[in-house]
Amino acid sequence: MRAKKIAECINSDKNIKSAKVEIFFKIIDDQPNHPDYYETVKNSLFSISWEVNWAGHSVYKINSDEWTYEDVQKLLLKHKVDLDHDWFLIL
């Protein structure tokens, strides 16, 4: 997201106290002989969420457990999603 203030991501309705985004991931195994087919790796589903309030306080979660931004970044980098170099934009 690109905003001068993170609170700008929240709807201007003052009854709304925060904004939240949650993305679900799963690890897949591409099948080399079948380019349109893949298999999901068992127990690989995970989610990452980010919530921000009007004061600009952010909370990051991995599978509903609170983590730091750095922890989220490390997890994504482990799966070849690099937030520093905008590699996620090509997904």
C-alpha positions as CSV (number, residue, x, y, z in Angstrom):
1,M,0.0,0.0,0.0
2,R,1.1,3.5,-0.7
3,A,-0.2,6.3,1.5
4,K,1.3,9.3,3.3
5,K,-0.3,8.2,6.5
6,I,-1.4,4.7,7.2
7,A,-4.6,5.9,8.7
8,E,-5.6,7.2,5.3
9,C,-6.4,3.5,4.4
10,I,-9.4,3.6,6.7
11,N,-12.8,4.8,5.5
12,S,-13.5,8.4,6.5
13,D,-16.6,7.3,8.4
14,K,-15.7,7.9,12.1
15,N,-17.7,4.9,13.2
16,I,-15.1,2.7,11.6
17,K,-12.2,2.3,14.0
18,S,-9.8,0.3,11.9
19,A,-9.0,-1.4,8.6
20,K,-7.8,-4.9,8.1
21,V,-6.4,-7.0,5.3
22,E,-5.9,-10.7,5.4
23,I,-4.3,-12.8,2.8
24,F,-4.4,-16.6,2.7
25,F,-1.4,-18.6,1.2
26,K,-0.9,-22.2,0.5
27,I,2.2,-24.0,-0.8
28,I,1.7,-25.8,-4.1
29,D,3.8,-28.4,-6.0
30,D,3.7,-27.7,-9.7
31,Q,3.5,-30.8,-11.9
32,P,6.1,-30.6,-14.6
33,N,4.3,-32.8,-17.0
34,H,1.0,-31.0,-16.5
35,P,1.5,-27.2,-16.7
36,D,-2.1,-26.5,-15.7
37,Y,-2.1,-28.8,-12.7
38,Y,-0.7,-28.5,-9.2
39,E,-1.0,-30.2,-5.9
40,T,-1.4,-28.4,-2.6
41,V,1.2,-29.4,0.0
42,K,-0.6,-30.9,3.0
43,N,-1.0,-28.6,6.0
44,S,0.6,-25.7,4.2
45,L,-2.3,-23.2,4.4
46,F,-1.4,-20.0,6.4
47,S,-2.7,-16.5,6.6
48,I,-1.2,-13.1,7.2
49,S,-3.2,-10.1,8.3
50,W,-2.5,-6.5,8.9
51,E,-4.8,-4.2,10.9
52,V,-4.4,-0.4,11.4
53,N,-6.4,2.0,13.6
54,W,-7.0,5.7,13.3
55,A,-3.9,6.5,15.5
56,G,-1.7,4.6,13.0
57,H,-1.1,1.6,15.3
58,S,-0.5,-1.5,13.2
59,V,-1.0,-5.2,14.2
60,Y,0.4,-8.0,12.1
61,K,-0.8,-11.5,12.5
62,I,0.3,-14.9,11.2
63,N,-2.6,-17.4,11.6
64,S,-4.3,-15.1,14.1
65,D,-1.2,-14.9,16.3
66,E,0.4,-11.4,16.7
67,W,3.9,-11.0,15.2
68,T,6.2,-8.1,14.3
69,Y,6.4,-6.8,10.8
70,E,10.0,-8.2,10.6
71,D,8.6,-11.7,11.5
72,V,6.0,-11.4,8.7
73,Q,8.7,-10.2,6.3
74,K,11.0,-13.2,7.2
75,L,8.1,-15.7,6.7
76,L,7.3,-14.2,3.3
77,L,10.9,-14.1,2.2
78,K,11.2,-17.8,3.2
79,H,8.5,-18.4,0.5
80,K,10.2,-16.1,-2.0
81,V,8.0,-13.0,-1.5
82,D,10.3,-10.1,-1.0
83,L,8.5,-6.9,0.3
84,D,11.7,-4.8,0.1
85,H,12.0,-5.2,-3.7
86,D,8.3,-5.4,-4.6
87,W,8.6,-8.9,-5.9
88,F,5.1,-9.5,-4.5
89,L,3.7,-7.3,-7.3
90,I,4.3,-10.0,-9.9
91,L,2.2,-12.6,-8.1
